[in-house]
Amino acid sequence: MTLKDTFKERRAQLKISQSDLAEMADVSLATVKDIERGKGNPSIQTVEKILSVLGMEIKYQLRQTV
């Protein structure tokens, strides 16, 4: 699942508009719209702000190599 799909799906589950999400995450509405269209290139800090509002987090792990 892509970042844009994750944001859209979780936002829909929580019944939060793009505008409300932007306000709660303290980012611009254009940023939220761009990310959800797959056009944005947000910083990791911006992604973390939005995920926090959506009740999610980023997990880092080492890749499995063969």
N, C-alpha and C positions, 0 to 999 in steps of 0.2 A: 504494500500500500504506500502511495506517495504522501509526501507532506501535505500537499493541497487536499488530497482525499481524506487524510486523517483529520485535518482542521475542519473541513466541511461536515464530515460525518459526526464528529464529536459536538460541534456547534449545533447541529440539527438535533442531536439527542438532548442537549441542554436547553434547546429552544431559545438560543441567544442570536440576535441579529448581528450582522457584520459590524454595524455601527456600535452596538453595545459592547461587543468583543473588543473593538478598537479602544473604546473609552476605558473599559475595565483594565486592559493591558497597557494603557498609556502609550499607544502607538497610533499612527494615523489610519484613518479609514482606507486611504489609498494603499497603504501597506498591506492591510488585511485582504483587500480585494485583489491586489497583485499576487499575493501568495496563493490565494484560492483559485486564481486563473492560471497558476503555474508560470507567471511572468516575473515574479519578484525574485530578488536575491537577498533575502534578509540576513542580518547578522545572527550569530548564535544567541546573542543577548535578546534580540527581538523574538526569536523563536521560543526561547525559554520564558519570556514574559507571557506570550500567548498561551503556551502550553500550561503554564501555572494557572491561568484563568480557567482553562479547560479541564483542570484537575489531572494533568498528565505531566510526565517528566521525560527527560532524555537519559538513556542509559548508554554508557560507553563500555565496550568490551573488545578484547583482542579478537582479531579474525582467526578463524580456524584455517590452517594451511595444510595442504596434503603433502 
